[in-house]
Amino acid sequence: MNDRVRLTFPADLVRQPVIGQLSVRFGVMPNIRRADVSDDVGWIVCELDGEPAAVAAAIAWMQEIGVDVDQLAHPLES
């Protein structure tokens, strides 16, 4: 499964290794297509590749910790 998403991180998560944890915790491989990160906020447009259940669990976990997850139709959509 390959989901295209825009992830928006609040200030308290900008410096946390959320993207790295996707691979370790869920076996999901992120492919970052665009990003903009500052001290206050960050966003990443990426493709999440992995088993459908793992991708769904990763998305649910990110939403749980406060990441805003928007599904995208195209990988470069922002």
C-alpha positions as CSV (number, residue, x, y, z in Angstrom):
1,M,0.0,0.0,0.0
2,N,1.2,3.5,-0.8
3,D,-0.7,6.4,0.9
4,R,0.1,10.0,-0.1
5,V,-0.3,12.3,2.9
6,R,0.5,15.8,4.2
7,L,1.7,15.6,7.8
8,T,1.6,18.9,9.8
9,F,3.5,18.9,13.0
10,P,2.8,21.2,16.0
11,A,5.7,23.0,17.7
12,D,6.0,20.3,20.4
13,L,6.6,17.6,17.8
14,V,8.8,19.4,15.3
15,R,12.0,18.1,16.9
16,Q,10.7,14.6,17.7
17,P,11.8,11.6,15.5
18,V,8.2,10.9,14.4
19,I,9.1,9.9,10.8
20,G,11.9,7.6,12.0
21,Q,9.5,5.9,14.3
22,L,7.2,5.0,11.4
23,S,9.8,2.6,10.1
24,V,10.8,1.2,13.5
25,R,7.4,0.8,15.1
26,F,5.2,0.0,12.1
27,G,7.5,-1.1,9.3
28,V,6.3,1.8,7.2
29,M,8.7,3.4,4.7
30,P,8.2,7.1,4.2
31,N,9.3,8.7,1.0
32,I,9.5,12.5,1.6
33,R,8.5,14.5,-1.5
34,R,8.3,18.1,0.0
35,A,8.8,19.6,3.4
36,D,9.1,22.8,5.3
37,V,10.1,22.9,8.9
38,S,10.7,25.8,11.3
39,D,10.8,26.1,15.1
40,D,7.1,26.6,15.4
41,V,5.6,24.2,12.8
42,G,6.5,21.7,10.2
43,W,4.8,20.0,7.3
44,I,5.9,17.1,5.1
45,V,4.3,15.7,2.0
46,C,5.2,12.1,1.7
47,E,4.2,8.6,0.5
48,L,3.8,6.0,3.2
49,D,4.7,2.5,1.8
50,G,3.9,-0.7,3.7
51,E,1.3,-3.3,4.4
52,P,-2.2,-1.6,4.5
53,A,-2.8,-2.5,8.2
54,A,0.6,-1.1,9.1
55,V,0.1,2.2,7.2
56,A,-3.4,2.6,8.8
57,A,-1.9,2.0,12.3
58,A,0.9,4.4,11.6
59,I,-1.5,7.1,10.5
60,A,-3.8,6.5,13.5
61,W,-0.7,6.7,15.9
62,M,0.4,10.0,14.3
63,Q,-3.1,11.5,14.7
64,E,-3.1,10.2,18.3
65,I,0.1,12.1,19.2
66,G,-1.1,15.3,17.5
67,V,0.1,15.2,13.9
68,D,-2.5,16.5,11.5
69,V,-2.8,13.9,8.6
70,D,-4.4,14.9,5.3
71,Q,-4.8,12.3,2.5
72,L,-3.6,13.6,-0.8
73,A,-4.6,12.6,-4.4
74,H,-1.2,13.4,-5.9
75,P,2.3,13.1,-4.2
76,L,3.3,16.7,-5.0
77,E,-0.1,18.2,-3.9
78,S,0.3,20.6,-1.0
